[in-house]
């Protein structure tokens, strides 16, 4: 992927993120809570798997 396209997509993503947080703070907070819950579940699963390997 060309470097210019990556930069345009990155700046577009950050602009959308700022817009989303500024105009929909409740929705943005709920989205980030959901993402955090999913990440915690994934890491918990990895932890359980590694614990099972050790015992």
Secondary structure, DSSP 8 states (H G I E B T S, - for coil): --HHHHHHHHHHHHHHHHHHHHH-HHHHHHHHHHHHHHHHHHHHHHHHHHHHHH-
